[in-house]
């Protein structure tokens, strides 16, 4: 009975709230939602994002930009007041950031989810259910040894003495909490675990591998690959990922479910570096660096990270439109434009 009533109280979204809206993925999602005719509020505290990511749509009549933090309960209360859908992408991200600021990484990934869920429950109890998309991460699988990960697989973390696992554990807590609100109160939530999302606007400052490689190669420097470079990852274009997120939010059967989102085509980091070199500066050679030289002594890496996308494809029509070589080319071209603009600004 309650499930039936709840389903009818979820209105077609007219106003979407995107937390982390000035971030890499968030800014692309904001653009997509605006293109779909929605009114959008983008909130960000600019701790890792930048308002430059929204430059192309800054003056859009249906876009409201809020400089604020979703760790503040009063701010969240005001933001969700007339929202019809919430996309929670704000987070402390990146391997380097986890290593540099582990306390912040834990706190900023858990506290906002608690606040958002509490506020959305109040809205639902007042008669209006608002769907929440919670951005999670492939990091929740930890070091599960399976060759391909499904949403029901065990989460395998290392010891608490290794800060490397704190991010995945924090995102797992987020998932547990969101699903608890769904089970106990039928709060409509959809959870997406992102796998190595890449594309224009992504920065290499926090350890993201593709922009880090591109930055060095177009600067005429050898790309740095950690360890032997045999680690495998799957890289998905941010546009494909954002379309999947929106389609999941529009799919009633996705409520209360967890989905892997990304690419399932693995490539080694060494091969990725070779492709970047080939596309931008064929004279360069890879430079290898040990984890000990790059990260704290307790750092552990995951050798293979490949998602099973069966559940995602069974739920929505998911056919990524970008292959890896096209993605690399687009990222290189974007980086050249950014660098040219920076030089022009310095000279003016």
C-alpha positions as CSV (number, residue, x, y, z in Angstrom):
1,X,0.0,0.0,0.0
2,X,2.6,2.5,1.0
3,X,4.8,1.7,-2.0
4,X,1.8,2.3,-4.3
5,X,1.1,5.7,-2.7
6,X,4.8,6.7,-2.7
7,X,5.0,5.9,-6.5
8,X,2.2,8.3,-7.2
9,X,3.6,11.1,-5.0
10,X,6.8,11.2,-7.1
11,X,6.3,14.0,-9.6
12,X,8.0,14.3,-13.0
13,X,11.0,16.5,-12.2
14,X,10.9,20.1,-13.2
15,X,13.6,21.4,-10.9
16,X,16.8,19.4,-10.3
17,X,19.4,20.0,-7.6
18,X,22.9,19.0,-8.4
19,X,25.4,19.0,-5.6
20,X,29.0,19.3,-6.7
21,X,27.5,21.1,-9.8
22,X,30.8,22.9,-10.6
23,X,32.8,19.7,-10.6
24,X,33.9,17.6,-13.5
25,X,31.0,15.2,-13.7
26,X,28.5,17.6,-12.0
27,X,29.0,20.4,-14.6
28,X,28.4,18.0,-17.5
29,X,25.3,16.7,-15.7
30,X,24.0,20.3,-15.2
31,X,24.3,20.9,-18.9
32,X,22.5,17.7,-19.8
33,X,19.6,18.5,-17.4
34,X,19.3,22.0,-18.8
35,X,19.2,20.6,-22.3
36,X,16.3,18.4,-21.2
37,X,14.3,21.4,-20.3
38,X,14.7,21.3,-16.5
39,X,15.3,24.1,-14.1
40,X,18.6,23.4,-12.3
41,X,20.3,24.5,-9.1
42,X,24.0,23.8,-9.0
43,X,25.6,24.0,-5.6
44,X,29.3,23.8,-4.9
45,X,31.8,24.9,-2.3
46,X,34.6,25.0,-5.0
47,X,36.9,22.8,-2.9
48,X,37.7,20.7,-6.0
49,X,35.4,22.1,-8.6
50,X,35.6,25.5,-10.4
51,X,32.9,27.8,-11.7
52,X,34.9,27.9,-15.0
53,X,33.3,24.5,-15.7
54,X,29.9,26.2,-16.0
55,X,31.2,29.1,-18.1
56,X,29.3,28.1,-21.2
57,X,25.9,28.1,-19.4
58,X,26.6,30.6,-16.6
59,X,23.8,33.0,-17.7
60,X,21.2,30.4,-18.6
61,X,17.8,31.5,-17.5
62,X,16.9,28.1,-15.9
63,X,20.2,27.8,-14.0
64,X,20.7,28.9,-10.4
65,X,24.3,28.8,-9.0
66,X,24.8,28.6,-5.3
67,X,28.2,28.9,-3.6
68,X,27.7,26.8,-0.5
69,X,28.5,23.5,1.2
70,X,26.2,20.5,1.6
71,X,27.8,19.8,4.9
72,X,25.7,22.7,6.2
73,X,22.2,21.5,7.2
74,X,20.5,24.9,6.8
75,X,21.9,25.3,3.3
76,X,20.6,21.8,2.3
77,X,17.2,22.5,3.8
78,X,16.9,25.6,1.7
79,X,18.2,23.9,-1.5
80,X,15.8,20.9,-1.4
81,X,12.7,23.0,-0.6
82,X,11.3,23.0,-4.1
83,X,13.6,20.4,-5.8
84,X,11.9,17.6,-7.6
85,X,15.1,15.5,-8.0
86,X,18.4,15.5,-6.3
87,X,21.7,14.4,-7.9
88,X,24.3,14.1,-5.1
89,X,27.8,14.3,-6.7
90,X,29.6,16.4,-4.2
91,X,32.5,14.5,-2.7
92,X,36.1,14.5,-1.8
93,X,37.6,12.5,-4.6
94,X,40.9,11.3,-6.0
95,X,43.6,9.0,-4.7
96,X,46.0,11.8,-4.1
97,X,43.4,13.8,-2.1
98,X,42.7,10.7,0.1
99,X,46.4,10.4,0.8
100,X,46.8,14.1,1.6
101,X,43.6,14.7,3.6
102,X,42.1,11.4,4.9
103,X,40.0,13.1,7.6
104,X,38.4,15.5,5.1
105,X,37.9,12.6,2.7
106,X,35.9,10.6,5.3
107,X,33.9,13.5,6.7
108,X,33.0,15.1,3.4
109,X,31.8,11.8,2.0
110,X,29.5,10.8,4.8
111,X,28.0,13.9,6.5
112,X,26.3,15.4,3.5
113,X,24.5,12.1,2.7
114,X,23.1,12.0,6.2
115,X,21.9,15.6,5.9
116,X,20.3,15.1,2.5
117,X,18.5,11.9,3.4
118,X,17.1,13.5,6.5
119,X,15.8,16.5,4.6
120,X,14.4,14.4,1.8
121,X,12.6,12.3,4.4
122,X,10.9,15.4,5.8
123,X,9.7,16.3,2.3
124,X,8.3,12.8,1.8
125,X,6.5,12.8,5.1
126,X,5.0,16.2,4.1
127,X,3.6,14.5,1.0
128,X,6.1,15.0,-1.7
129,X,8.7,12.3,-2.5
130,X,11.9,13.5,-4.2
131,X,14.1,11.0,-5.9
132,X,17.8,11.0,-5.0
133,X,20.7,9.8,-7.2
134,X,23.7,9.0,-5.0
135,X,27.0,8.9,-6.8
136,X,29.1,6.1,-5.4
137,X,32.3,4.6,-6.6
138,X,34.0,1.5,-7.8
139,X,36.2,2.0,-4.8
140,X,33.6,0.3,-2.7
141,X,34.7,-3.1,-4.1
142,X,38.0,-2.6,-2.5
143,X,40.4,-5.3,-3.5
144,X,37.8,-8.0,-4.4
145,X,39.9,-10.5,-6.5
146,X,37.1,-11.2,-9.1
147,X,38.0,-10.5,-12.7
148,X,34.7,-8.6,-13.2
149,X,32.6,-7.0,-10.4
150,X,28.8,-7.3,-10.1
151,X,26.7,-5.2,-7.8
152,X,26.1,-8.1,-5.4
153,X,29.8,-8.9,-4.9
154,X,31.5,-8.8,-1.6
155,X,33.3,-5.6,-0.6
156,X,36.9,-6.4,0.3
157,X,38.8,-3.7,2.1
158,X,42.3,-3.7,3.5
159,X,43.2,-2.7,7.1
160,X,42.2,0.5,8.8
161,X,45.9,1.3,9.1
162,X,46.0,1.9,5.4
163,X,44.3,5.2,4.6
164,X,43.8,4.0,1.0
165,X,40.7,2.1,1.9
166,X,38.9,5.0,3.8
167,X,37.3,6.4,0.7
168,X,35.8,3.2,-0.4
169,X,34.6,2.4,3.1
170,X,33.0,5.9,3.4
171,X,31.2,5.5,0.1
172,X,30.0,2.1,1.2
173,X,28.6,3.7,4.4
174,X,26.8,6.2,2.1
175,X,25.2,3.3,0.2
176,X,24.2,1.5,3.3
177,X,22.6,4.6,4.7
178,X,20.7,5.5,1.5
179,X,19.4,1.9,1.2
180,X,18.4,1.9,4.8
181,X,16.2,5.0,4.1
182,X,14.7,3.1,1.2
183,X,14.0,0.0,3.2
184,X,12.6,1.7,6.2
185,X,10.8,4.7,4.7
186,X,10.6,3.8,1.0
187,X,12.6,6.9,0.2
188,X,13.2,6.7,-3.5
189,X,17.0,6.4,-4.1
190,X,19.1,5.3,-7.0
191,X,22.8,4.5,-6.5
192,X,25.4,4.5,-9.2
193,X,29.0,3.3,-8.8
194,X,31.2,5.2,-11.2
195,X,34.2,3.5,-12.9
196,X,36.9,5.8,-14.1
197,X,34.9,8.6,-15.7
198,X,37.0,10.7,-18.0
199,X,36.6,13.6,-20.5
200,X,37.0,17.4,-20.8
201,X,37.2,19.4,-17.6
202,X,38.8,16.6,-15.5
203,X,41.8,17.7,-13.6
204,X,44.9,15.6,-12.8
205,X,45.5,17.5,-9.5
206,X,44.0,14.7,-7.4
207,X,45.6,11.7,-9.1
208,X,43.1,11.2,-12.0
209,X,45.2,9.1,-14.4
210,X,44.2,10.3,-17.9
211,X,44.4,14.1,-17.4
212,X,47.7,13.6,-15.5
213,X,49.2,11.7,-18.4
214,X,47.9,14.2,-20.9
215,X,49.2,17.2,-18.9
216,X,52.7,15.8,-19.0
217,X,52.7,14.7,-22.6
218,X,51.5,18.0,-24.1
219,X,54.1,19.8,-21.9
220,X,56.8,17.7,-23.6
221,X,57.4,15.6,-20.5
222,X,57.5,11.8,-20.2
223,X,54.2,10.5,-18.8
224,X,54.7,8.9,-15.4
225,X,53.2,5.4,-14.9
226,X,53.2,3.9,-11.4
227,X,54.7,0.4,-10.8
228,X,54.8,-1.7,-13.9
229,X,51.8,-0.2,-15.6
230,X,50.0,-3.5,-15.9
231,X,47.1,-2.3,-13.8
232,X,43.9,-2.4,-15.8
233,X,41.0,0.1,-15.8
234,X,38.0,0.9,-17.9
235,X,37.5,4.5,-19.0
236,X,34.0,5.9,-19.8
237,X,33.3,9.3,-21.3
238,X,31.5,11.7,-18.9
239,X,28.7,12.3,-21.4
240,X,27.9,8.6,-21.6
241,X,27.9,8.4,-17.8
242,X,25.6,11.4,-17.4
243,X,23.1,10.0,-19.9
244,X,23.1,6.8,-17.9
245,X,22.5,8.7,-14.6
246,X,19.5,10.6,-16.0
247,X,18.0,7.5,-17.7
248,X,18.3,5.6,-14.4
249,X,16.5,8.4,-12.6
250,X,13.7,8.2,-15.1
251,X,13.4,4.4,-14.7
252,X,10.9,3.4,-11.9
253,X,12.5,0.0,-11.7
254,X,15.9,1.5,-10.7
255,X,14.6,2.8,-7.3
256,X,16.3,1.1,-4.4
257,X,18.9,-0.4,-6.7
258,X,22.7,-0.1,-7.1
259,X,24.3,0.0,-10.5
260,X,27.8,-0.1,-12.0
261,X,28.2,2.8,-14.4
262,X,31.1,3.1,-16.8
263,X,32.9,1.1,-19.5
264,X,33.6,-2.6,-19.4
265,X,36.5,-2.4,-21.9
266,X,39.7,-2.9,-19.9
267,X,43.0,-1.3,-20.8
268,X,46.3,-1.3,-18.9
269,X,47.7,2.0,-17.7
270,X,50.8,1.4,-19.7
271,X,48.8,1.0,-22.9
272,X,46.8,4.1,-21.9
273,X,50.0,6.1,-21.6
274,X,51.2,4.7,-25.0
275,X,48.0,5.9,-26.6
276,X,48.3,9.3,-25.2
277,X,51.9,9.5,-26.4
278,X,50.9,8.3,-29.9
279,X,48.1,10.9,-30.0
280,X,50.1,13.9,-28.7
281,X,53.9,13.5,-28.8
282,X,55.3,10.3,-30.3
283,X,58.9,11.1,-29.4
284,X,58.3,10.6,-25.7
285,X,58.9,7.5,-23.6
286,X,57.1,6.3,-20.5
287,X,58.8,7.0,-17.2
288,X,58.0,4.5,-14.4
289,X,57.7,5.4,-10.7
290,X,57.2,3.1,-7.7
291,X,54.2,3.5,-5.4
292,X,56.6,4.2,-2.6
293,X,58.0,7.3,-4.4
294,X,54.5,8.5,-5.3
295,X,52.4,7.8,-2.2
296,X,52.6,7.2,1.5
297,X,54.3,3.9,2.5
298,X,51.0,2.2,3.4
299,X,49.5,2.8,0.0
300,X,47.9,-0.2,-1.8
301,X,46.6,-0.3,-5.4
302,X,44.0,-2.4,-7.1
303,X,45.4,-4.3,-10.0
304,X,42.2,-4.8,-12.0
305,X,39.0,-2.9,-12.0
306,X,36.4,-4.0,-14.5
307,X,32.6,-3.7,-14.0
308,X,29.9,-6.1,-15.0
309,X,27.3,-3.9,-16.7
310,X,24.6,-6.5,-17.2
311,X,22.3,-5.0,-14.6
312,X,22.7,-1.5,-16.0
313,X,21.9,-2.7,-19.6
314,X,19.0,-4.7,-18.4
315,X,17.5,-1.6,-16.8
316,X,18.2,1.1,-19.4
317,X,19.3,1.4,-23.0
318,X,23.0,1.9,-22.4
319,X,25.3,2.0,-25.4
320,X,28.3,4.3,-24.9
321,X,29.0,6.6,-27.8
322,X,32.7,7.2,-27.2
323,X,35.7,4.9,-27.6
324,X,39.0,5.4,-25.8
325,X,41.0,6.8,-28.7
326,X,38.3,9.4,-29.3
327,X,38.2,10.3,-25.6
328,X,42.0,10.7,-25.5
329,X,41.8,13.0,-28.6
330,X,39.0,15.1,-27.1
331,X,40.9,15.5,-23.8
332,X,44.1,16.5,-25.5
333,X,42.2,19.1,-27.7
334,X,40.4,20.5,-24.6
335,X,43.7,20.8,-22.7
336,X,45.3,22.7,-25.6
337,X,42.4,25.1,-25.6
338,X,42.7,25.6,-21.8
339,X,46.4,26.2,-22.0
340,X,46.0,28.6,-25.0
341,X,43.4,30.6,-23.1
342,X,45.6,30.8,-20.0
343,X,48.5,32.1,-22.1
344,X,46.3,34.6,-23.8
345,X,45.0,35.9,-20.4
346,X,48.5,36.3,-19.1
347,X,49.5,38.3,-22.1
348,X,46.5,40.6,-22.1
